[in-house]
Amino acid sequence: MKIFIIIIIFLFHFSINRACNIQFDNIDAFDIIRHVYERDIFNISGQLEYCPSSLIVRNISILNPLLKRLSILNVSYLIETNRINITTLARLIGFAPLTIQLYFQDESTYRSNRDLIKNATIIQKTCGGSSSNRNDILKNCPMLKYENDYYILTQNISVAIKRRQSIIDILFTCVVIFLVTVGTLCIGCGLEMEQLLKNFRKPLPLIVGFICQVIYLPLLSFAIIKIFRLDSSTSLGLISTASSPGKNYFKIKYFERKIILFRWRFIKYLYSITCW
C-alpha cells in the first residue's frame, strides 16, 4: 500500500511540474477529451505554457493513425496568444489518439513572459526563463528535443467518441437495472433469520467486512486505475468488481444449478404425463 501511495505522489508531482506543454481545454487527468459524439465537428484548443521566451513556433504537425475515427479539418496557431486550435470531425465510435508536435526556432527578438510564469513552479520558471543558448534550453526543458535545427515538443492526447443515446438505450438500461435489483432481492431471500441474528450478536466480522468492502477495495481499485491509466471500460469493470459484495459468482452458480434441476424435473414430469 505504501508503494501505491509513493507512486501516486510521484505522478501527481510530475503532472503539476510539467514545463513547456500545451494545456488543452476540456481535458481530463488521463489526457482524454470526452463528451464528443459521432459525426460531430468540434474544436481541440489549448494554450502553450511555460516555454522559453527565446523560441517561437514555426510549424505544427499532427499524427492521426486512426483516420476512420477522426479527421483533421483545420489547424491554426496564434503567435500573439500562444493558442492552438484544431478543427476535427468525429467519424466512428472509439478512442482516437493524436500526437501533436510543435517545431520551435530561435526568435530574433526576446519576448518577456514574466506575467505567464509569475504563479508557476520552480521547474516551470526555470524553463520559461531559459536563455537562447541551446544547452541551456535542453537542460531546463527536458521535454524538448533538438533535431534538424528545430526544438520539437511532442504531446499525446486521445479523443473519446461516443454514440448518442436513443430511446432504446434508455429502455435497455432501465430493464437491466430492474433485473439486477430483482436478482439481488432473490439472492437475499435465500438467507435464514437465524444466520442474521447470529451475525448481529457478534458484529465485529460484519464491521471489518463492511469497511474492507465499501472503503478499502474501492480506494485500492481507484489507485490502480490512476497509476496504470486504464481505459473507461476496464476502469468501470474494476470499480464494479471491487464495490460489489463477495461470492456473487458462487451464488449465481448456485441458483443456476437450482434452475437446471427444476427444468429437468419439469421435463420428466411432462414426459411421464405424455407416456401415461
Rosetta blueprint (number, residue, H / E / L):
1 M L
2 K H
3 I H
4 F H
5 I H
6 I H
7 I H
8 I H
9 I H
10 F H
11 L H
12 F H
13 H H
14 F H
15 S H
16 I H
17 N L
18 R L
19 A L
20 C L
21 N E
22 I E
23 Q E
24 F E
25 D L
26 N L
27 I L
28 D L
29 A L
30 F L
31 D L
32 I E
33 I E
34 R E
35 H E
36 V E
37 Y E
38 E L
39 R L
40 D L
41 I E
42 F E
43 N E
44 I E
45 S E
46 G E
47 Q E
48 L E
49 E E
50 Y L
51 C L
52 P L
53 S L
54 S L
55 L E
56 I E
57 V E
58 R E
59 N E
60 I E
61 S E
62 I E
63 L E
64 N L
65 P L
66 L L
67 L L
68 K L
69 R L
70 L E
71 S E
72 I E
73 L E
74 N E
75 V E
76 S E
77 Y E
78 L E
79 I L
80 E L
81 T L
82 N L
83 R E
84 I E
85 N E
86 I E
87 T E
88 T E
89 L E
90 A E
91 R L
92 L L
93 I L
94 G E
95 F E
96 A E
97 P E
98 L E
99 T E
100 I E
101 Q E
102 L E
103 Y E
104 F E
105 Q E
106 D E
107 E L
108 S L
109 T L
110 Y L
111 R L
112 S L
113 N L
114 R L
115 D L
116 L L
117 I L
118 K L
119 N L
120 A L
121 T L
122 I H
123 I H
124 Q H
125 K H
126 T H
127 C H
128 G H
129 G L
130 S L
131 S L
132 S L
133 N L
134 R H
135 N H
136 D H
137 I H
138 L H
139 K H
140 N H
141 C L
142 P L
143 M L
144 L E
145 K E
146 Y E
147 E E
148 N L
149 D L
150 Y E
151 Y E
152 I E
153 L E
154 T E
155 Q E
156 N E
157 I E
158 S E
159 V E
160 A E
161 I E
162 K E
163 R L
164 R L
165 Q L
166 S L
167 I H
168 I H
169 D H
170 I H
171 L H
172 F H
173 T H
174 C H
175 V H
176 V H
177 I H
178 F H
179 L H
180 V H
181 T H
182 V H
183 G H
184 T H
185 L H
186 C H
187 I H
188 G H
189 C H
190 G L
191 L L
192 E L
193 M H
194 E H
195 Q H
196 L H
197 L H
198 K H
199 N H
200 F H
201 R H
202 K L
203 P L
204 L H
205 P H
206 L H
207 I H
208 V H
209 G H
210 F H
211 I H
212 C H
213 Q H
214 V H
215 I H
216 Y H
217 L H
218 P H
219 L H
220 L H
221 S H
222 F H
223 A H
224 I H
225 I H
226 K H
227 I H
228 F H
229 R L
230 L L
231 D L
232 S H
233 S H
234 T H
235 S H
236 L H
237 G H
238 L H
239 I H
240 S H
241 T H
242 A H
243 S H
244 S L
245 P L
246 G L
247 K L
248 N H
249 Y H
250 F H
251 K H
252 I H
253 K H
254 Y H
255 F H
256 E H
257 R H
258 K H
259 I H
260 I H
261 L H
262 F H
263 R H
264 W H
265 R H
266 F H
267 I H
268 K H
269 Y H
270 L H
271 Y H
272 S H
273 I H
274 T H
275 C H
276 W L
